[in-house]
Amino acid sequence: MSVKLTLVTATILLLSRQALAGYRRVCYHTNWSQYRPGLGKFKPSNIDASLCTHLIYGLAQITDNQLATYEWNDEQL
């Protein structure tokens, strides 16, 4: 019974901490969306920064054990 109570208490504390820290709205942007035709074309400049607390930019590759860009213009985007 004591272990169960400890787990419940720990879970409540963890959830409370996350609630107090505020919300997160994570936006994900793929580097290949720049190649879509017409109105589907999408670049980082099209992202409304007021909508996201965090931005994940995909993708990258590993070359010679180093993180490297994937598309020719990733550093510019």
N, CA, C, O and CB atoms as a CASP TS submission, in Angstrom:
PFRMAT TS
TARGET T0000
AUTHOR 0000-0000-0000
METHOD Language model
MODEL 1
PARENT N/A
ATOM      1  N   MET     1       0.816  -1.194   0.000  1.00  0.00           N
ATOM      2  CA  MET     1       0.000   0.000   0.000  1.00  0.00           C
ATOM      3  C   MET     1       0.859   1.257   0.000  1.00  0.00           C
ATOM      4  O   MET     1       0.509   2.246  -0.644  1.00  0.00           O
ATOM      5  CB  MET     1      -0.928  -0.001   1.196  1.00  0.00           C
ATOM      6  N   SER     2       1.963   1.230   0.704  1.00  0.00           N
ATOM      7  CA  SER     2       2.850   2.371   0.806  1.00  0.00           C
ATOM      8  C   SER     2       3.498   2.698  -0.540  1.00  0.00           C
ATOM      9  O   SER     2       3.657   3.867  -0.889  1.00  0.00           O
ATOM     10  CB  SER     2       3.919   2.108   1.853  1.00  0.00           C
ATOM     11  N   VAL     3       3.866   1.670  -1.289  1.00  0.00           N
ATOM     12  CA  VAL     3       4.488   1.872  -2.605  1.00  0.00           C
ATOM     13  C   VAL     3       3.476   2.517  -3.561  1.00  0.00           C
ATOM     14  O   VAL     3       3.823   3.404  -4.341  1.00  0.00           O
ATOM     15  CB  VAL     3       5.006   0.517  -3.188  1.00  0.00           C
ATOM     16  N   LYS     4       2.238   2.064  -3.490  1.00  0.00           N
ATOM     17  CA  LYS     4       1.190   2.624  -4.340  1.00  0.00           C
ATOM     18  C   LYS     4       0.969   4.102  -4.033  1.00  0.00           C
ATOM     19  O   LYS     4       0.841   4.919  -4.944  1.00  0.00           O
ATOM     20  CB  LYS     4      -0.119   1.846  -4.157  1.00  0.00           C
ATOM     21  N   LEU     5       0.927   4.434  -2.762  1.00  0.00           N
ATOM     22  CA  LEU     5       0.741   5.816  -2.353  1.00  0.00           C
ATOM     23  C   LEU     5       1.912   6.684  -2.811  1.00  0.00           C
ATOM     24  O   LEU     5       1.714   7.821  -3.240  1.00  0.00           O
ATOM     25  CB  LEU     5       0.579   5.902  -0.836  1.00  0.00           C
ATOM     26  N   THR     6       3.117   6.155  -2.722  1.00  0.00           N
ATOM     27  CA  THR     6       4.303   6.889  -3.167  1.00  0.00           C
ATOM     28  C   THR     6       4.243   7.144  -4.668  1.00  0.00           C
ATOM     29  O   THR     6       4.555   8.245  -5.120  1.00  0.00           O
ATOM     30  CB  THR     6       5.584   6.115  -2.809  1.00  0.00           C
ATOM     31  N   LEU     7       3.850   6.148  -5.438  1.00  0.00           N
ATOM     32  CA  LEU     7       3.749   6.308  -6.893  1.00  0.00           C
ATOM     33  C   LEU     7       2.675   7.326  -7.265  1.00  0.00           C
ATOM     34  O   LEU     7       2.876   8.146  -8.160  1.00  0.00           O
ATOM     35  CB  LEU     7       3.445   4.960  -7.560  1.00  0.00           C
ATOM     36  N   VAL     8       1.539   7.273  -6.579  1.00  0.00           N
ATOM     37  CA  VAL     8       0.469   8.232  -6.852  1.00  0.00           C
ATOM     38  C   VAL     8       0.927   9.647  -6.507  1.00  0.00           C
ATOM     39  O   VAL     8       0.679  10.585  -7.265  1.00  0.00           O
ATOM     40  CB  VAL     8      -0.804   7.869  -6.056  1.00  0.00           C
ATOM     41  N   THR     9       1.583   9.799  -5.381  1.00  0.00           N
ATOM     42  CA  THR     9       2.080  11.110  -4.961  1.00  0.00           C
ATOM     43  C   THR     9       3.110  11.643  -5.957  1.00  0.00           C
ATOM     44  O   THR     9       3.070  12.816  -6.330  1.00  0.00           O
ATOM     45  CB  THR     9       2.696  11.026  -3.551  1.00  0.00           C
ATOM     46  N   ALA    10       4.027  10.782  -6.384  1.00  0.00           N
ATOM     47  CA  ALA    10       5.043  11.197  -7.346  1.00  0.00           C
ATOM     48  C   ALA    10       4.407  11.615  -8.667  1.00  0.00           C
ATOM     49  O   ALA    10       4.830  12.598  -9.274  1.00  0.00           O
ATOM     50  CB  ALA    10       6.050  10.069  -7.581  1.00  0.00           C
ATOM     51  N   THR    11       3.403  10.884  -9.111  1.00  0.00           N
ATOM     52  CA  THR    11       2.711  11.218 -10.356  1.00  0.00           C
ATOM     53  C   THR    11       2.002  12.565 -10.241  1.00  0.00           C
ATOM     54  O   THR    11       2.066  13.385 -11.157  1.00  0.00           O
ATOM     55  CB  THR    11       1.702  10.118 -10.722  1.00  0.00           C
ATOM     56  N   ILE    12       1.336  12.790  -9.130  1.00  0.00           N
ATOM     57  CA  ILE    12       0.645  14.067  -8.916  1.00  0.00           C
ATOM     58  C   ILE    12       1.637  15.222  -8.895  1.00  0.00           C
ATOM     59  O   ILE    12       1.377  16.274  -9.479  1.00  0.00           O
ATOM     60  CB  ILE    12      -0.154  14.035  -7.603  1.00  0.00           C
ATOM     61  N   LEU    13       2.765  15.035  -8.229  1.00  0.00           N
ATOM     62  CA  LEU    13       3.780  16.090  -8.177  1.00  0.00           C
ATOM     63  C   LEU    13       4.343  16.380  -9.562  1.00  0.00           C
ATOM     64  O   LEU    13       4.547  17.538  -9.925  1.00  0.00           O
ATOM     65  CB  LEU    13       4.911  15.696  -7.224  1.00  0.00           C
ATOM     66  N   LEU    14       4.591  15.332 -10.328  1.00  0.00           N
ATOM     67  CA  LEU    14       5.120  15.510 -11.679  1.00  0.00           C
ATOM     68  C   LEU    14       4.121  16.262 -12.557  1.00  0.00           C
ATOM     69  O   LEU    14       4.496  17.193 -13.270  1.00  0.00           O
ATOM     70  CB  LEU    14       5.459  14.149 -12.308  1.00  0.00           C
ATOM     71  N   LEU    15       2.864  15.863 -12.505  1.00  0.00           N
ATOM     72  CA  LEU    15       1.841  16.538 -13.309  1.00  0.00           C
ATOM     73  C   LEU    15       1.650  17.982 -12.869  1.00  0.00           C
ATOM     74  O   LEU    15       1.444  18.863 -13.703  1.00  0.00           O
ATOM     75  CB  LEU    15       0.514  15.789 -13.218  1.00  0.00           C
ATOM     76  N   SER    16       1.717  18.230 -11.560  1.00  0.00           N
ATOM     77  CA  SER    16       1.591  19.599 -11.055  1.00  0.00           C
ATOM     78  C   SER    16       2.742  20.461 -11.539  1.00  0.00           C
ATOM     79  O   SER    16       2.546  21.616 -11.917  1.00  0.00           O
ATOM     80  CB  SER    16       1.536  19.608  -9.525  1.00  0.00           C
ATOM     81  N   ARG    17       3.931  19.903 -11.527  1.00  0.00           N
ATOM     82  CA  ARG    17       5.110  20.652 -11.988  1.00  0.00           C
ATOM     83  C   ARG    17       4.959  21.036 -13.451  1.00  0.00           C
ATOM     84  O   ARG    17       5.259  22.166 -13.835  1.00  0.00           O
ATOM     85  CB  ARG    17       6.397  19.824 -11.789  1.00  0.00           C
ATOM     86  N   GLN    18       4.491  20.092 -14.271  1.00  0.00           N
ATOM     87  CA  GLN    18       4.305  20.380 -15.689  1.00  0.00           C
ATOM     88  C   GLN    18       3.223  21.430 -15.894  1.00  0.00           C
ATOM     89  O   GLN    18       3.352  22.289 -16.766  1.00  0.00           O
ATOM     90  CB  GLN    18       3.952  19.106 -16.451  1.00  0.00           C
ATOM     91  N   ALA    19       2.159  21.371 -15.102  1.00  0.00           N
ATOM     92  CA  ALA    19       1.084  22.351 -15.235  1.00  0.00           C
ATOM     93  C   ALA    19       1.566  23.739 -14.841  1.00  0.00           C
ATOM     94  O   ALA    19       1.191  24.726 -15.474  1.00  0.00           O
ATOM     95  CB  ALA    19      -0.120  21.948 -14.378  1.00  0.00           C
ATOM     96  N   LEU    20       2.394  23.828 -13.804  1.00  0.00           N
ATOM     97  CA  LEU    20       2.907  25.123 -13.367  1.00  0.00           C
ATOM     98  C   LEU    20       3.912  25.704 -14.356  1.00  0.00           C
ATOM     99  O   LEU    20       4.059  26.923 -14.446  1.00  0.00           O
ATOM    100  CB  LEU    20       3.548  24.994 -12.000  1.00  0.00           C
ATOM    101  N   ALA    21       4.601  24.845 -15.093  1.00  0.00           N
ATOM    102  CA  ALA    21       5.602  25.302 -16.043  1.00  0.00           C
ATOM    103  C   ALA    21       4.954  25.926 -17.280  1.00  0.00           C
ATOM    104  O   ALA    21       5.647  26.538 -18.093  1.00  0.00           O
ATOM    105  CB  ALA    21       6.504  24.143 -16.450  1.00  0.00           C
ATOM    106  N   GLY    22       3.663  25.784 -17.429  1.00  0.00           N
ATOM    107  CA  GLY    22       2.974  26.324 -18.585  1.00  0.00           C
ATOM    108  C   GLY    22       2.818  25.280 -19.669  1.00  0.00           C
ATOM    109  O   GLY    22       3.227  24.131 -19.508  1.00  0.00           O
ATOM    110  N   TYR    23       2.233  25.682 -20.755  1.00  0.00           N
ATOM    111  CA  TYR    23       1.997  24.741 -21.837  1.00  0.00           C
ATOM    112  C   TYR    23       3.135  24.798 -22.849  1.00  0.00           C
ATOM    113  O   TYR    23       3.929  25.737 -22.880  1.00  0.00           O
ATOM    114  CB  TYR    23       0.656  25.032 -22.520  1.00  0.00           C
ATOM    115  N   ARG    24       3.180  23.769 -23.664  1.00  0.00           N
ATOM    116  CA  ARG    24       4.127  23.724 -24.782  1.00  0.00           C
ATOM    117  C   ARG    24       3.343  23.431 -26.047  1.00  0.00           C
ATOM    118  O   ARG    24       2.550  22.489 -26.094  1.00  0.00           O
ATOM    119  CB  ARG    24       5.248  22.648 -24.551  1.00  0.00           C
ATOM    120  N   ARG    25       3.561  24.221 -27.046  1.00  0.00           N
ATOM    121  CA  ARG    25       2.979  23.941 -28.352  1.00  0.00           C
ATOM    122  C   ARG    25       4.151  23.754 -29.297  1.00  0.00           C
ATOM    123  O   ARG    25       4.780  24.718 -29.735  1.00  0.00           O
ATOM    124  CB  ARG    25       2.001  25.096 -28.838  1.00  0.00           C
ATOM    125  N   VAL    26       4.429  22.509 -29.599  1.00  0.00           N
ATOM    126  CA  VAL    26       5.588  22.153 -30.411  1.00  0.00           C
ATOM    127  C   VAL    26       5.149  22.062 -31.865  1.00  0.00           C
ATOM    128  O   VAL    26       4.223  21.324 -32.201  1.00  0.00           O
ATOM    129  CB  VAL    26       6.224  20.809 -29.934  1.00  0.00           C
ATOM    130  N   CYS    27       5.817  22.814 -32.716  1.00  0.00           N
ATOM    131  CA  CYS    27       5.547  22.800 -34.152  1.00  0.00           C
ATOM    132  C   CYS    27       6.676  22.045 -34.853  1.00  0.00           C
ATOM    133  O   CYS    27       7.842  22.161 -34.475  1.00  0.00           O
ATOM    134  CB  CYS    27       5.409  24.255 -34.717  1.00  0.00           C
ATOM    135  N   TYR    28       6.321  21.279 -35.866  1.00  0.00           N
ATOM    136  CA  TYR    28       7.293  20.480 -36.604  1.00  0.00           C
ATOM    137  C   TYR    28       7.288  20.936 -38.051  1.00  0.00           C
ATOM    138  O   TYR    28       6.236  21.012 -38.687  1.00  0.00           O
ATOM    139  CB  TYR    28       6.978  18.957 -36.496  1.00  0.00           C
ATOM    140  N   HIS    29       8.464  21.237 -38.563  1.00  0.00           N
ATOM    141  CA  HIS    29       8.591  21.689 -39.952  1.00  0.00           C
ATOM    142  C   HIS    29       9.569  20.773 -40.673  1.00  0.00           C
ATOM    143  O   HIS    29      10.669  20.519 -40.184  1.00  0.00           O
ATOM    144  CB  HIS    29       9.066  23.178 -40.025  1.00  0.00           C
ATOM    145  N   THR    30       9.166  20.283 -41.831  1.00  0.00           N
ATOM    146  CA  THR    30      10.043  19.415 -42.616  1.00  0.00           C
ATOM    147  C   THR    30      10.735  20.224 -43.706  1.00  0.00           C
ATOM    148  O   THR    30      10.138  21.108 -44.321  1.00  0.00           O
ATOM    149  CB  THR    30       9.246  18.245 -43.235  1.00  0.00           C
ATOM    150  N   ASN    31      12.005  19.902 -43.933  1.00  0.00           N
ATOM    151  CA  ASN    31      12.772  20.662 -44.912  1.00  0.00           C
ATOM    152  C   ASN    31      12.317  20.411 -46.347  1.00  0.00           C
ATOM    153  O   ASN    31      12.617  21.218 -47.227  1.00  0.00           O
ATOM    154  CB  ASN    31      14.231  20.328 -44.782  1.00  0.00           C
ATOM    155  N   TRP    32      11.616  19.336 -46.603  1.00  0.00           N
ATOM    156  CA  TRP    32      11.188  19.056 -47.971  1.00  0.00           C
ATOM    157  C   TRP    32       9.891  19.775 -48.350  1.00  0.00           C
ATOM    158  O   TRP    32       9.482  19.728 -49.510  1.00  0.00           O
ATOM    159  CB  TRP    32      11.011  17.569 -48.153  1.00  0.00           C
ATOM    160  N   SER    33       9.245  20.431 -47.401  1.00  0.00           N
ATOM    161  CA  SER    33       8.000  21.131 -47.740  1.00  0.00           C
ATOM    162  C   SER    33       8.250  22.325 -48.667  1.00  0.00           C
ATOM    163  O   SER    33       7.310  22.855 -49.260  1.00  0.00           O
ATOM    164  CB  SER    33       7.301  21.604 -46.463  1.00  0.00           C
ATOM    165  N   GLN    34       9.499  22.744 -48.791  1.00  0.00           N
ATOM    166  CA  GLN    34       9.845  23.828 -49.712  1.00  0.00           C
ATOM    167  C   GLN    34       9.672  23.416 -51.173  1.00  0.00           C
ATOM    168  O   GLN    34       9.606  24.273 -52.055  1.00  0.00           O
ATOM    169  CB  GLN    34      11.279  24.280 -49.471  1.00  0.00           C
ATOM    170  N   TYR    35       9.599  22.116 -51.433  1.00  0.00           N
ATOM    171  CA  TYR    35       9.499  21.617 -52.808  1.00  0.00           C
ATOM    172  C   TYR    35       8.067  21.308 -53.233  1.00  0.00           C
ATOM    173  O   TYR    35       7.846  20.883 -54.367  1.00  0.00           O
ATOM    174  CB  TYR    35      10.339  20.379 -52.960  1.00  0.00           C
ATOM    175  N   ARG    36       7.101  21.511 -52.359  1.00  0.00           N
ATOM    176  CA  ARG    36       5.711  21.250 -52.731  1.00  0.00           C
ATOM    177  C   ARG    36       5.269  22.237 -53.812  1.00  0.00           C
ATOM    178  O   ARG    36       5.724  23.381 -53.833  1.00  0.00           O
ATOM    179  CB  ARG    36       4.782  21.347 -51.490  1.00  0.00           C
ATOM    180  N   PRO    37       4.396  21.803 -54.697  1.00  0.00           N
ATOM    181  CA  PRO    37       3.925  22.716 -55.747  1.00  0.00           C
ATOM    182  C   PRO    37       2.847  23.672 -55.241  1.00  0.00           C
ATOM    183  O   PRO    37       2.110  23.359 -54.305  1.00  0.00           O
ATOM    184  CB  PRO    37       3.385  21.920 -56.929  1.00  0.00           C
ATOM    185  N   GLY    38       2.770  24.808 -55.856  1.00  0.00           N
ATOM    186  CA  GLY    38       1.696  25.765 -55.610  1.00  0.00           C
ATOM    187  C   GLY    38       1.568  26.226 -54.171  1.00  0.00           C
ATOM    188  O   GLY    38       2.558  26.555 -53.518  1.00  0.00           O
ATOM    189  N   LEU    39       0.319  26.245 -53.679  1.00  0.00           N
ATOM    190  CA  LEU    39       0.037  26.736 -52.340  1.00  0.00           C
ATOM    191  C   LEU    39       0.550  25.800 -51.238  1.00  0.00           C
ATOM    192  O   LEU    39       0.590  26.187 -50.070  1.00  0.00           O
ATOM    193  CB  LEU    39      -1.446  26.941 -52.182  1.00  0.00           C
ATOM    194  N   GLY    40       0.935  24.590 -51.597  1.00  0.00           N
ATOM    195  CA  GLY    40       1.473  23.646 -50.613  1.00  0.00           C
ATOM    196  C   GLY    40       2.900  23.952 -50.210  1.00  0.00           C
ATOM    197  O   GLY    40       3.386  23.440 -49.202  1.00  0.00           O
ATOM    198  N   LYS    41       3.582  24.791 -50.994  1.00  0.00           N
ATOM    199  CA  LYS    41       4.967  25.161 -50.687  1.00  0.00           C
ATOM    200  C   LYS    41       5.015  25.883 -49.349  1.00  0.00           C
ATOM    201  O   LYS    41       4.228  26.798 -49.106  1.00  0.00           O
ATOM    202  CB  LYS    41       5.568  26.051 -51.808  1.00  0.00           C
ATOM    203  N   PHE    42       5.936  25.476 -48.482  1.00  0.00           N
ATOM    204  CA  PHE    42       5.976  26.020 -47.129  1.00  0.00           C
ATOM    205  C   PHE    42       7.417  26.143 -46.669  1.00  0.00           C
ATOM    206  O   PHE    42       8.188  25.188 -46.754  1.00  0.00           O
ATOM    207  CB  PHE    42       5.171  25.137 -46.154  1.00  0.00           C
ATOM    208  N   LYS    43       7.775  27.321 -46.184  1.00  0.00           N
ATOM    209  CA  LYS    43       9.127  27.585 -45.693  1.00  0.00           C
ATOM    210  C   LYS    43       9.041  28.079 -44.246  1.00  0.00           C
ATOM    211  O   LYS    43       7.964  28.471 -43.797  1.00  0.00           O
ATOM    212  CB  LYS    43       9.861  28.632 -46.598  1.00  0.00           C
ATOM    213  N   PRO    44      10.150  28.066 -43.516  1.00  0.00           N
ATOM    214  CA  PRO    44      10.116  28.556 -42.136  1.00  0.00           C
ATOM    215  C   PRO    44       9.577  29.976 -42.012  1.00  0.00           C
ATOM    216  O   PRO    44       8.983  30.323 -40.991  1.00  0.00           O
ATOM    217  CB  PRO    44      11.495  28.497 -41.546  1.00  0.00           C
ATOM    218  N   SER    45       9.772  30.786 -43.021  1.00  0.00           N
ATOM    219  CA  SER    45       9.253  32.158 -42.962  1.00  0.00           C
ATOM    220  C   SER    45       7.726  32.197 -42.958  1.00  0.00           C
ATOM    221  O   SER    45       7.136  33.220 -42.612  1.00  0.00           O
ATOM    222  CB  SER    45       9.782  32.967 -44.140  1.00  0.00           C
ATOM    223  N   ASN    46       7.077  31.080 -43.343  1.00  0.00           N
ATOM    224  CA  ASN    46       5.623  31.000 -43.326  1.00  0.00           C
ATOM    225  C   ASN    46       5.060  30.625 -41.947  1.00  0.00           C
ATOM    226  O   ASN    46       3.844  30.651 -41.753  1.00  0.00           O
ATOM    227  CB  ASN    46       5.162  29.995 -44.352  1.00  0.00           C
ATOM    228  N   ILE    47       5.919  30.280 -41.003  1.00  0.00           N
ATOM    229  CA  ILE    47       5.469  29.855 -39.678  1.00  0.00           C
ATOM    230  C   ILE    47       5.132  31.079 -38.834  1.00  0.00           C
ATOM    231  O   ILE    47       5.942  31.999 -38.718  1.00  0.00           O
ATOM    232  CB  ILE    47       6.550  28.991 -38.976  1.00  0.00           C
ATOM    233  N   ASP    48       3.961  31.089 -38.258  1.00  0.00           N
ATOM    234  CA  ASP    48       3.563  32.147 -37.335  1.00  0.00           C
ATOM    235  C   ASP    48       4.195  31.825 -35.981  1.00  0.00           C
ATOM    236  O   ASP    48       3.705  30.958 -35.257  1.00  0.00           O
ATOM    237  CB  ASP    48       1.987  32.267 -37.227  1.00  0.00           C
ATOM    238  N   ALA    49       5.267  32.513 -35.643  1.00  0.00           N
ATOM    239  CA  ALA    49       6.034  32.220 -34.433  1.00  0.00           C
ATOM    240  C   ALA    49       5.217  32.393 -33.164  1.00  0.00           C
ATOM    241  O   ALA    49       5.575  31.836 -32.126  1.00  0.00           O
ATOM    242  CB  ALA    49       7.249  33.104 -34.369  1.00  0.00           C
ATOM    243  N   SER    50       4.134  33.145 -33.221  1.00  0.00           N
ATOM    244  CA  SER    50       3.315  33.330 -32.025  1.00  0.00           C
ATOM    245  C   SER    50       2.506  32.080 -31.685  1.00  0.00           C
ATOM    246  O   SER    50       1.940  31.991 -30.595  1.00  0.00           O
ATOM    247  CB  SER    50       2.380  34.511 -32.213  1.00  0.00           C
ATOM    248  N   LEU    51       2.445  31.125 -32.594  1.00  0.00           N
ATOM    249  CA  LEU    51       1.688  29.900 -32.352  1.00  0.00           C
ATOM    250  C   LEU    51       2.509  28.801 -31.687  1.00  0.00           C
ATOM    251  O   LEU    51       1.937  27.858 -31.139  1.00  0.00           O
ATOM    252  CB  LEU    51       1.135  29.389 -33.645  1.00  0.00           C
ATOM    253  N   CYS    52       3.839  28.900 -31.723  1.00  0.00           N
ATOM    254  CA  CYS    52       4.702  27.808 -31.258  1.00  0.00           C
ATOM    255  C   CYS    52       5.579  28.253 -30.103  1.00  0.00           C
ATOM    256  O   CYS    52       6.126  29.355 -30.114  1.00  0.00           O
ATOM    257  CB  CYS    52       5.574  27.289 -32.400  1.00  0.00           C
ATOM    258  N   THR    53       5.709  27.385 -29.101  1.00  0.00           N
ATOM    259  CA  THR    53       6.692  27.640 -28.052  1.00  0.00           C
ATOM    260  C   THR    53       8.016  26.978 -28.405  1.00  0.00           C
ATOM    261  O   THR    53       9.072  27.408 -27.940  1.00  0.00           O
ATOM    262  CB  THR    53       6.182  27.131 -26.689  1.00  0.00           C
ATOM    263  N   HIS    54       7.963  25.935 -29.224  1.00  0.00           N
ATOM    264  CA  HIS    54       9.157  25.210 -29.656  1.00  0.00           C
ATOM    265  C   HIS    54       8.982  24.863 -31.135  1.00  0.00           C
ATOM    266  O   HIS    54       7.863  24.659 -31.605  1.00  0.00           O
ATOM    267  CB  HIS    54       9.392  23.913 -28.788  1.00  0.00           C
ATOM    268  N   LEU    55      10.082  24.802 -31.849  1.00  0.00           N
ATOM    269  CA  LEU    55      10.058  24.421 -33.263  1.00  0.00           C
ATOM    270  C   LEU    55      11.064  23.313 -33.504  1.00  0.00           C
ATOM    271  O   LEU    55      12.235  23.427 -33.143  1.00  0.00           O
ATOM    272  CB  LEU    55      10.360  25.636 -34.175  1.00  0.00           C
ATOM    273  N   ILE    56      10.596  22.244 -34.117  1.00  0.00           N
ATOM    274  CA  ILE    56      11.479  21.146 -34.514  1.00  0.00           C
ATOM    275  C   ILE    56      11.629  21.234 -36.026  1.00  0.00           C
ATOM    276  O   ILE    56      10.645  21.203 -36.764  1.00  0.00           O
ATOM    277  CB  ILE    56      10.911  19.732 -34.063  1.00  0.00           C
ATOM    278  N   TYR    57      12.858  21.343 -36.467  1.00  0.00           N
ATOM    279  CA  TYR    57      13.146  21.425 -37.901  1.00  0.00           C
ATOM    280  C   TYR    57      13.707  20.084 -38.339  1.00  0.00           C
ATOM    281  O   TYR    57      14.752  19.665 -37.842  1.00  0.00           O
ATOM    282  CB  TYR    57      14.147  22.591 -38.227  1.00  0.00           C
ATOM    283  N   GLY    58      13.045  19.410 -39.245  1.00  0.00           N
ATOM    284  CA  GLY    58      13.513  18.108 -39.719  1.00  0.00           C
ATOM    285  C   GLY    58      13.899  18.223 -41.182  1.00  0.00           C
ATOM    286  O   GLY    58      13.172  18.876 -41.929  1.00  0.00           O
ATOM    287  N   LEU    59      14.875  17.698 -41.591  1.00  0.00           N
ATOM    288  CA  LEU    59      15.648  16.570 -41.112  1.00  0.00           C
ATOM    289  C   LEU    59      17.134  16.903 -41.133  1.00  0.00           C
ATOM    290  O   LEU    59      17.541  17.989 -41.546  1.00  0.00           O
ATOM    291  CB  LEU    59      15.362  15.325 -41.955  1.00  0.00           C
ATOM    292  N   ALA    60      17.921  15.956 -40.684  1.00  0.00           N
ATOM    293  CA  ALA    60      19.379  16.077 -40.727  1.00  0.00           C
ATOM    294  C   ALA    60      19.942  14.688 -41.021  1.00  0.00           C
ATOM    295  O   ALA    60      19.201  13.706 -41.084  1.00  0.00           O
ATOM    296  CB  ALA    60      19.960  16.661 -39.373  1.00  0.00           C
ATOM    297  N   GLN    61      21.220  14.621 -41.195  1.00  0.00           N
ATOM    298  CA  GLN    61      21.867  13.329 -41.414  1.00  0.00           C
ATOM    299  C   GLN    61      23.156  13.269 -40.609  1.00  0.00           C
ATOM    300  O   GLN    61      23.648  14.286 -40.121  1.00  0.00           O
ATOM    301  CB  GLN    61      22.151  13.096 -42.921  1.00  0.00           C
ATOM    302  N   ILE    62      23.688  12.076 -40.479  1.00  0.00           N
ATOM    303  CA  ILE    62      24.961  11.902 -39.782  1.00  0.00           C
ATOM    304  C   ILE    62      26.005  11.513 -40.819  1.00  0.00           C
ATOM    305  O   ILE    62      25.875  10.499 -41.505  1.00  0.00           O
ATOM    306  CB  ILE    62      24.857  10.820 -38.641  1.00  0.00           C
ATOM    307  N   THR    63      27.034  12.333 -40.920  1.00  0.00           N
ATOM    308  CA  THR    63      28.139  12.089 -41.840  1.00  0.00           C
ATOM    309  C   THR    63      29.426  12.098 -41.038  1.00  0.00           C
ATOM    310  O   THR    63      29.715  13.068 -40.337  1.00  0.00           O
ATOM    311  CB  THR    63      28.180  13.151 -42.986  1.00  0.00           C
ATOM    312  N   ASP    64      30.197  11.031 -41.135  1.00  0.00           N
ATOM    313  CA  ASP    64      31.454  10.907 -40.382  1.00  0.00           C
ATOM    314  C   ASP    64      31.227  11.157 -38.886  1.00  0.00           C
ATOM    315  O   ASP    64      31.990  11.881 -38.247  1.00  0.00           O
ATOM    316  CB  ASP    64      32.509  11.897 -40.930  1.00  0.00           C
ATOM    317  N   ASN    65      30.176  10.552 -38.342  1.00  0.00           N
ATOM    318  CA  ASN    65      29.834  10.683 -36.925  1.00  0.00           C
ATOM    319  C   ASN    65      29.534  12.121 -36.497  1.00  0.00           C
ATOM    320  O   ASN    65      29.668  12.451 -35.319  1.00  0.00           O
ATOM    321  CB  ASN    65      30.958  10.143 -36.087  1.00  0.00           C
ATOM    322  N   GLN    66      29.135  12.967 -37.423  1.00  0.00           N
ATOM    323  CA  GLN    66      28.787  14.353 -37.129  1.00  0.00           C
ATOM    324  C   GLN    66      27.386  14.637 -37.672  1.00  0.00           C
ATOM    325  O   GLN    66      27.001  14.122 -38.722  1.00  0.00           O
ATOM    326  CB  GLN    66      29.835  15.337 -37.743  1.00  0.00           C
ATOM    327  N   LEU    67      26.639  15.450 -36.953  1.00  0.00           N
ATOM    328  CA  LEU    67      25.336  15.889 -37.437  1.00  0.00           C
ATOM    329  C   LEU    67      25.566  16.842 -38.607  1.00  0.00           C
ATOM    330  O   LEU    67      26.360  17.778 -38.505  1.00  0.00           O
ATOM    331  CB  LEU    67      24.503  16.577 -36.297  1.00  0.00           C
ATOM    332  N   ALA    68      24.878  16.604 -39.706  1.00  0.00           N
ATOM    333  CA  ALA    68      25.086  17.409 -40.907  1.00  0.00           C
ATOM    334  C   ALA    68      23.739  17.773 -41.527  1.00  0.00           C
ATOM    335  O   ALA    68      22.729  17.113 -41.284  1.00  0.00           O
ATOM    336  CB  ALA    68      25.970  16.651 -41.930  1.00  0.00           C
ATOM    337  N   THR    69      23.745  18.826 -42.323  1.00  0.00           N
ATOM    338  CA  THR    69      22.520  19.241 -43.006  1.00  0.00           C
ATOM    339  C   THR    69      22.139  18.196 -44.045  1.00  0.00           C
ATOM    340  O   THR    69      22.968  17.408 -44.498  1.00  0.00           O
ATOM    341  CB  THR    69      22.697  20.633 -43.670  1.00  0.00           C
ATOM    342  N   TYR    70      20.873  18.214 -44.406  1.00  0.00           N
ATOM    343  CA  TYR    70      20.357  17.226 -45.351  1.00  0.00           C
ATOM    344  C   TYR    70      20.116  17.842 -46.721  1.00  0.00           C
ATOM    345  O   TYR    70      20.520  17.289 -47.744  1.00  0.00           O
ATOM    346  CB  TYR    70      19.066  16.611 -44.824  1.00  0.00           C
ATOM    347  N   GLU    71      19.455  18.989 -46.728  1.00  0.00           N
ATOM    348  CA  GLU    71      19.184  19.693 -47.987  1.00  0.00           C
ATOM    349  C   GLU    71      20.253  20.750 -48.233  1.00  0.00           C
ATOM    350  O   GLU    71      20.940  21.181 -47.306  1.00  0.00           O
ATOM    351  CB  GLU    71      17.777  20.343 -47.964  1.00  0.00           C
ATOM    352  N   TRP    72      20.384  21.152 -49.452  1.00  0.00           N
ATOM    353  CA  TRP    72      21.428  22.094 -49.845  1.00  0.00           C
ATOM    354  C   TRP    72      21.293  23.446 -49.152  1.00  0.00           C
ATOM    355  O   TRP    72      22.292  24.141 -48.971  1.00  0.00           O
ATOM    356  CB  TRP    72      21.404  22.288 -51.340  1.00  0.00           C
ATOM    357  N   ASN    73      20.070  23.837 -48.758  1.00  0.00           N
ATOM    358  CA  ASN    73      19.865  25.175 -48.189  1.00  0.00           C
ATOM    359  C   ASN    73      19.377  25.135 -46.735  1.00  0.00           C
ATOM    360  O   ASN    73      18.801  26.115 -46.262  1.00  0.00           O
ATOM    361  CB  ASN    73      18.866  25.945 -49.037  1.00  0.00           C
ATOM    362  N   ASP    74      19.590  24.040 -46.026  1.00  0.00           N
ATOM    363  CA  ASP    74      19.128  23.931 -44.644  1.00  0.00           C
ATOM    364  C   ASP    74      19.669  25.035 -43.736  1.00  0.00           C
ATOM    365  O   ASP    74      18.940  25.549 -42.887  1.00  0.00           O
ATOM    366  CB  ASP    74      19.520  22.591 -44.086  1.00  0.00           C
ATOM    367  N   GLU    75      20.897  25.391 -43.900  1.00  0.00           N
ATOM    368  CA  GLU    75      21.478  26.436 -43.039  1.00  0.00           C
ATOM    369  C   GLU    75      20.821  27.794 -43.293  1.00  0.00           C
ATOM    370  O   GLU    75      20.671  28.593 -42.369  1.00  0.00           O
ATOM    371  CB  GLU    75      23.000  26.538 -43.271  1.00  0.00           C
ATOM    372  N   GLN    76      20.434  28.055 -44.527  1.00  0.00           N
ATOM    373  CA  GLN    76      19.773  29.315 -44.855  1.00  0.00           C
ATOM    374  C   GLN    76      18.351  29.349 -44.338  1.00  0.00           C
ATOM    375  O   GLN    76      17.872  30.389 -43.885  1.00  0.00           O
ATOM    376  CB  GLN    76      19.780  29.543 -46.352  1.00  0.00           C
ATOM    377  N   LEU    77      17.662  28.192 -44.406  1.00  0.00           N
ATOM    378  CA  LEU    77      16.275  28.139 -43.933  1.00  0.00           C
ATOM    379  C   LEU    77      16.233  28.185 -42.431  1.00  0.00           C
ATOM    380  O   LEU    77      15.152  28.151 -41.842  1.00  0.00           O
ATOM    381  CB  LEU    77      15.568  26.882 -44.438  1.00  0.00           C
TER
END
